Amino acid sequence: FSLQHICSNILLSSRNSTCVLAVRGGGPVLVEKSSAVSQCESRLRDLHDGRDHVTVHIPPNITGHWVSNSCEVRPGPEFLTRSYRFYSNHTFHALQFYFQDHHCTKPSYTLLIRGSVRPLQASWVVRGGTESEYRLSRVLLLCHGLAVDVQRRLETACDLRGALRPGETYELWDERWASPGRDCTPGLDFSMQELQLMRLERRYHHGDPGREAEELFLGDVHTERAQRRLHRPSGYQTPLQSAKTDGRHCRVCQIIASADLHHPPVLPAQRSRPVRLHGNWVSTQCEVRPGVLFLTRYLTFHEESGTWKGQYEHFSDPVCRHPTFSITASGHYIRGAPSSTVMGAVQFTFTVTHMKVTPMDVATTSLLNVFSGHECGAGGSWKLAVQQDVTSTAGCAALGIRLPHTEYELFSMGQDSDGNTLLYNGQRPTNGSSPDQPHTRATSYQPPLTRCTAGQKREPHVSKEGDQHFRLSNGCDIITALFNLTVLIVLITFM
């Protein structure tokens, strides 16, 4: 009797709020659950099973025009949109538009960056990425109004004479005359280290083969501004969209693509969205975190009781096809005040009190069995695809998690181009630490989650031990998995 999941034989019946799973070697298994929860699991299944066909080329051909599809938030915080053009001769022309507000409606200043970039070989740090080398030739600044903060920062960084005047360009750096004493870019914590890591995805949507989407992922920006200029990316920023292939479906992309140095994009005004966590939320993509972590998230919040539950499924590959282990965590949370640092965000405090771990490949199972005594569940008792509660051992030392665990979080809400509600929470610290102190609370966000329920009070379906077999896949090379697991120690954090 094999418990291998047959994706093509899944039948979802919304009328009866049931899910029928076909299983080889036996009759159908009927699992009753709410239709909303089934929708959440269906969205995750689409990610894990590759319903949207994704192609990646190494090294990528990035020639073209690439733009943001939303108002981006960088650590600091900084609110910006990007418009990058890469040419076939390896030169590039990049525009970074900075704003005073989190909706990108009030332009502050723009940076024009010129240089060259050359993709090299597959990254040794981030699987699926390409390492690149770049060279800057010129960086220009243009202010769109009174820029008191920019003025102050540049006065301390270089010999700025006189006030910055709106509409005039200023050279911050030029390779023809630049020297350590004449580089004004440190005053703005400017860096283009993001060009050292890239990944180009071409995605063909299921059910609409004629619609092709192209996304260019560039390296992450260090969460500590002082470290930006030395940081070598180990994750990605929000992807840029192809202005050519995605412009027709993305109004924001069109606005940004048509902007220039003297005419910054002004995005449509949006109403403030109250931050309401209640309901179920799932990842919109296979997420990459610094430290070679690939994962998907499934979070449930109950506002009445102030409790939460999260399922974090970790993988060995950048498209989340080969699972290594999953963590189910739960606890309580307290809503705080609106953030005085990040506009539109609300502060929360989360505590993890219970945790379960499921090893999903041989390498993880072996690693967990190495720990004896009471450091991670019952010593030597781990079995492939069998969940074990590790609350009694105060977490799992093998994964660097100790209970109880408290984190200081940041949440905001948004909406994508299709009208779906999005939930953003704080970006994980680049150094792999946990935001376990108020002053370490994030000032930027990680990839958003999308709502998949209207806020039903019913608890989501919890898989039994046998159900875990439905999430098994062929896995990947055990040696590679063991290498990835060594990196996970003390890097795993929640939310």
C-alpha positions in Angstrom: 0.0 0.0 0.0 1.8 3.2 -1.2 0.9 6.6 0.1 2.3 8.5 -2.9 0.3 11.6 -3.7 -1.2 11.6 -7.2 -1.7 15.2 -8.1 -3.6 14.6 -11.2 -6.3 12.7 -9.3 -7.1 15.3 -6.8 -10.8 16.3 -6.8 -11.9 19.4 -4.8 -15.6 19.7 -4.2 -16.5 23.1 -2.8 -20.2 22.3 -2.6 -19.6 19.7 0.1 -16.5 21.3 1.5 -14.6 18.0 1.1 -11.4 16.9 -0.5 -10.9 13.5 -2.2 -7.4 12.1 -2.6 -6.8 9.2 -4.9 -4.1 6.8 -3.6 -2.3 4.1 -5.5 -3.0 0.6 -4.3 -6.2 1.4 -2.4 -9.5 3.1 -2.6 -10.0 6.9 -2.3 -9.5 8.5 1.0 -12.1 11.1 2.0 -10.8 13.9 4.3 -13.4 16.4 5.6 -12.2 19.9 6.0 -13.4 23.5 5.5 -13.3 24.7 1.9 -11.2 27.7 3.0 -8.5 25.5 4.4 -8.6 23.3 1.3 -8.0 26.5 -0.7 -4.9 27.3 1.3 -3.5 23.8 0.9 -4.3 23.9 -2.8 -2.3 27.1 -3.2 0.6 25.5 -1.4 0.3 22.4 -3.5 0.5 24.5 -6.7 3.8 25.8 -5.4 5.2 22.5 -4.4 4.0 20.6 -7.4 5.1 23.2 -10.0 1.7 23.9 -11.5 3.2 27.1 -13.0 6.1 26.0 -15.2 9.3 27.9 -14.3 12.4 28.0 -16.4 15.8 29.4 -15.2 18.9 29.8 -17.3 22.4 30.1 -15.9 23.9 32.4 -16.7 20.8 34.5 -17.5 20.3 36.9 -20.4 19.1 40.0 -18.5 19.1 42.3 -21.5 16.0 44.5 -21.4 14.0 46.9 -19.2 13.1 45.7 -15.6 10.9 47.6 -13.2 9.3 47.4 -9.7 5.7 46.3 -9.5 5.0 48.1 -6.2 6.4 50.6 -3.7 9.3 48.7 -2.2 10.5 49.0 1.4 14.2 48.6 2.2 15.7 48.5 5.7 16.0 51.9 7.3 13.2 52.3 6.2 13.6 53.5 2.6 10.7 53.7 0.2 11.6 53.3 -3.4 10.9 52.0 -6.9 13.5 50.8 -9.4 13.8 51.0 -13.2 16.9 49.1 -14.5 18.0 48.8 -18.2 20.6 46.2 -19.1 22.1 46.3 -22.6 23.6 43.6 -24.8 27.1 45.1 -24.4 26.9 44.5 -20.6 26.4 48.1 -19.7 23.5 49.2 -17.6 21.5 52.3 -16.8 19.6 52.2 -13.4 17.2 54.6 -11.8 16.3 54.4 -8.1 13.4 56.6 -7.2 13.2 57.4 -3.4 10.0 58.7 -1.7 8.9 60.3 1.5 5.9 57.9 2.0 5.2 54.2 2.0 2.8 54.4 -1.0 5.5 56.1 -3.2 3.3 59.2 -4.0 5.7 61.9 -2.7 9.1 61.8 -4.6 12.1 62.8 -2.6 15.2 62.2 -4.8 16.4 60.0 -7.6 19.7 58.3 -8.2 21.0 57.6 -11.7 23.6 54.8 -11.8 25.6 53.8 -14.9 28.1 51.0 -15.1 28.6 47.5 -16.5 27.7 44.0 -15.2 28.6 40.6 -16.4 26.8 37.4 -15.2 29.4 34.7 -14.5 28.7 31.2 -13.1 26.2 29.4 -10.9 26.4 30.6 -7.3 28.2 28.5 -4.7 26.2 30.2 -2.0 22.6 30.3 -3.2 21.4 27.3 -5.3 19.7 28.4 -8.5 21.4 31.9 -8.5 24.1 33.3 -10.7 27.1 35.2 -9.4 28.0 38.4 -11.3 30.6 41.1 -11.3 29.9 44.7 -11.8 31.6 48.1 -12.2 30.2 51.5 -11.6 31.1 54.4 -13.9 28.8 57.2 -12.6 26.3 58.0 -9.9 24.1 61.1 -10.2 21.7 62.7 -7.6 18.6 64.8 -8.4 16.4 66.1 -5.6 12.7 66.7 -6.3 12.1 69.2 -3.5 13.7 70.4 -0.2 15.8 67.4 0.9 17.0 68.4 4.3 17.9 64.8 5.3 19.8 64.2 2.1 21.6 67.5 2.6 22.6 66.6 6.2 23.9 63.2 5.3 26.0 64.4 2.3 27.5 67.2 4.3 29.0 64.7 6.7 30.1 62.3 3.9 31.8 64.7 1.5 32.7 68.3 0.8 29.2 69.5 -0.1 29.3 73.2 -0.8 26.0 75.0 -0.7 22.4 73.8 -0.5 21.0 71.1 -2.8 18.7 72.7 -5.3 15.6 70.9 -6.6 15.8 69.9 -10.2 19.6 70.1 -10.5 21.9 67.1 -10.9 24.9 66.4 -8.6 27.7 63.9 -9.2 28.1 61.7 -6.2 30.7 59.5 -7.9 32.5 59.3 -11.3 35.2 56.8 -12.1 37.2 59.5 -13.9 37.9 61.5 -10.8 36.7 59.4 -7.8 39.0 58.6 -4.9 38.2 57.6 -1.4 38.1 61.2 -0.3 35.7 62.2 -3.1 33.2 59.5 -2.9 29.9 61.0 -1.7 27.8 57.8 -2.0 28.5 56.5 1.6 26.4 59.4 2.9 23.3 57.7 1.4 24.5 54.2 2.3 24.4 53.6 -1.4 25.5 50.3 -2.8 24.9 48.2 -5.9 26.0 44.9 -4.3 22.6 43.6 -5.4 24.1 43.0 -8.9 26.5 40.3 -7.5 23.6 37.8 -7.3 20.8 37.3 -9.8 18.2 34.9 -10.9 15.9 35.2 -14.0 12.6 33.2 -14.0 10.3 32.8 -16.9 7.0 31.6 -15.6 4.2 30.1 -17.7 0.9 30.4 -15.9 -1.3 27.2 -15.5 -4.5 27.6 -17.4 -3.2 30.6 -19.5 -0.2 29.3 -21.5 -0.2 32.4 -23.6 0.7 34.6 -20.6 4.4 34.5 -19.9 5.8 36.4 -16.9 9.5 37.3 -16.5 10.9 38.2 -13.1 14.5 39.3 -12.3 15.6 38.6 -8.8 18.6 40.6 -7.6 20.6 40.2 -4.4 19.3 41.2 -1.0 20.1 44.4 0.8 21.7 44.0 4.3 19.3 44.7 7.1 22.0 46.8 8.8 22.6 49.9 6.7 26.2 50.2 7.8 26.9 46.8 6.3 25.4 47.4 2.8 28.6 48.3 1.0 30.4 45.2 2.1 27.5 42.7 2.0 27.7 39.8 -0.4 24.1 38.8 -1.2 22.8 35.5 0.1 19.1 36.1 -0.7 16.9 38.2 -3.0 14.9 41.4 -3.0 11.4 41.7 -4.4 11.7 40.7 -8.0 11.7 43.2 -10.9 9.2 42.7 -13.7 9.9 42.7 -17.4 8.5 46.0 -18.7 8.0 44.3 -22.1 6.1 41.1 -21.1 4.4 42.2 -17.9 3.7 45.9 -18.6 0.3 45.1 -20.1 -0.9 43.4 -16.9 0.7 45.8 -14.4 -0.4 49.5 -14.2 2.3 50.3 -11.6 4.9 48.8 -13.9 3.8 51.0 -16.8 4.0 54.2 -14.6 7.6 53.3 -13.4 8.7 52.2 -16.9 7.8 55.6 -18.4 9.6 57.7 -15.7 13.0 59.3 -16.0 15.5 61.2 -13.9 13.6 64.5 -14.0 10.1 62.9 -14.0 9.8 60.4 -11.1 6.9 57.9 -11.0 4.0 58.9 -8.8 2.1 55.8 -7.9 -1.7 55.9 -7.5 -2.8 57.0 -4.0 -4.1 54.2 -1.8 -6.3 54.2 1.2 -4.7 53.1 4.5 -5.5 49.5 5.2 -6.1 48.4 8.8 -3.8 45.6 9.8 -6.0 42.6 10.6 -4.2 39.3 11.0 -7.3 37.1 11.5 -7.6 34.2 9.1 -5.3 31.9 7.0 -2.3 33.1 5.0 0.0 31.3 2.6 3.2 32.1 0.7 2.9 33.5 -2.8 6.2 32.0 -4.0 9.0 29.7 -2.9 10.8 32.0 -0.5 14.5 32.4 -0.1 16.1 33.6 3.1 19.7 34.4 3.8 21.6 31.3 4.8 20.4 29.1 1.9 16.9 28.6 3.3 14.1 27.8 0.8 10.7 27.5 2.3 6.9 28.1 2.2 4.8 29.4 5.0 1.2 28.7 6.1 0.0 30.9 9.0 -3.2 31.0 10.9 -4.2 33.8 13.3 -7.1 34.0 15.8 -7.6 37.5 16.9 -10.2 36.8 19.6 -7.9 34.5 21.5 -4.6 36.1 20.4 -3.3 32.7 19.3 -1.5 31.7 16.1 -0.1 28.7 14.3 2.4 28.4 11.6 3.6 25.6 9.3 7.0 26.1 7.7 8.0 23.7 5.1 11.7 23.7 4.2 13.3 22.5 0.9 16.7 21.9 -0.6 15.9 23.6 -3.9 14.9 27.1 -5.0 11.5 26.1 -6.5 10.4 24.2 -3.3 10.1 20.7 -4.9 12.3 18.6 -2.6 11.3 18.8 1.1 13.8 18.4 3.9 11.8 19.0 7.0 8.7 20.9 8.3 8.1 22.8 11.5 4.7 23.4 13.0 4.8 26.1 15.7 2.1 27.7 17.8 1.7 30.2 20.6 0.2 33.6 21.3 0.7 37.2 20.2 0.0 40.7 21.4 -0.9 43.6 19.2 1.1 46.8 19.9 1.0 50.4 18.7 1.4 51.6 15.1 5.1 51.8 14.2 6.7 55.2 14.7 9.5 54.1 12.3 7.8 52.4 9.4 4.7 54.2 8.0 1.6 52.0 7.7 3.0 49.2 9.9 1.8 47.9 13.3 4.1 46.3 16.0 3.4 42.9 17.4 5.0 40.6 19.9 4.9 36.9 19.2 5.7 34.0 21.5 6.3 30.4 20.4 5.3 27.9 23.1 4.7 24.6 21.2 6.6 23.1 18.3 6.5 19.9 16.2 9.1 18.7 13.7 8.7 16.3 10.7 11.9 15.1 8.9 11.1 14.8 5.2 14.3 13.3 3.9 16.9 10.7 5.0 19.6 13.3 5.8 17.4 15.3 8.2 16.2 12.1 9.9 19.8 11.0 10.4 20.8 14.4 11.8 18.0 14.5 14.3 18.9 11.0 15.5 22.5 12.1 16.2 21.2 14.2 19.2 20.8 12.1 22.2 19.0 12.7 25.5 16.5 15.5 25.7 17.8 18.0 23.2 15.3 17.4 20.3 12.5 15.0 21.1 13.1 11.5 22.2 16.7 10.6 21.3 17.2 8.2 18.5 13.5 7.9 17.8 13.1 10.0 14.6 11.6 8.3 11.6 11.2 9.6 8.0 7.9 11.6 7.5 6.8 11.0 11.1 6.0 14.1 13.1 7.3 14.5 16.7 6.4 17.0 19.3 9.5 18.7 20.7 7.8 21.0 23.2 8.8 18.8 26.2 12.5 19.1 25.2 12.2 22.9 25.0 12.5 22.9 21.2 15.2 21.3 19.0 18.9 21.9 19.5 19.6 20.3 16.2 17.7 23.1 14.4 18.9 25.8 16.8 15.4 26.5 18.3 14.7 26.8 22.0 11.3 27.3 23.6 9.7 29.4 24.7 10.8 31.9 22.1 9.7 35.6 21.7 10.1 37.8 18.7 9.3 41.4 18.1 7.4 41.7 14.8 6.2 44.2 12.3 3.1 43.8 10.0 1.4 45.7 7.3 -1.2 45.0 4.6 -1.4 45.5 0.9 -3.0 44.4 -2.3 -1.6 42.9 -5.5 -2.5 43.8 -9.1 -5.3 41.2 -9.1 -7.0 42.6 -6.0 -5.8 39.9 -3.6 -5.1 40.9 0.0 -1.5 40.6 1.0 0.1 40.4 4.5 3.7 41.6 5.0 5.8 40.9 8.1 9.3 41.8 9.1 12.3 40.9 7.0 14.6 38.4 8.8 18.0 39.8 10.0 20.7 39.2 7.4 23.1 37.8 10.0 20.7 35.0 10.8 19.9 36.3 14.3 16.4 36.6 15.7 14.5 39.8 16.4 14.2 38.9 20.1 14.7 42.4 21.4 12.5 45.5 20.7 15.4 47.4 19.1 16.0 44.5 16.6 12.5 44.8 15.2 12.5 44.9 11.4 12.2 48.0 9.3 11.4 46.2 6.0 9.5 43.2 4.9 9.9 39.7 3.5 7.8 38.3 0.6 4.1 38.8 1.3 1.6 36.1 2.2 -1.8 36.0 0.5 -5.1 35.5 2.3 -6.9 32.2 1.6 -9.9 32.4 4.0 -12.5 35.0 5.0 -11.5 34.6 8.7 -13.5 31.5 9.7 -13.2 30.6 13.4 -13.0 26.9 12.6 -9.5 25.4 13.3 -7.6 24.3 10.2 -7.3 20.6 9.4 -4.3 19.0 11.2 -2.7 16.1 9.3 -2.4 12.9 11.2 0.9 11.0 11.2 0.0 8.9 8.2 -1.0 12.0 6.2 2.6 13.2 6.2 3.4 10.7 3.5 1.5 12.8 1.0 4.2 15.4 1.2 7.1 13.1 0.3 9.0 13.6 -2.9 12.0 12.0 -4.5 14.3 14.4 -2.5 17.8 15.2 -3.7 21.3 14.1 -3.1 21.9 13.3 0.6 25.3 15.0 0.7 23.8 18.2 -0.5 21.0 18.0 2.0 23.5 17.4 4.8 25.5 20.5 3.7 22.3 22.6 3.8 21.4 21.3 7.2 24.7 22.4 8.7 23.9 25.9 7.6 20.5 25.8 9.3 21.9 25.6 12.8 21.0 28.8 14.7 19.6 30.3 11.5 16.0 29.1 11.8 13.6 31.8 13.0 9.9 32.0 13.0 7.4 34.2 11.1 
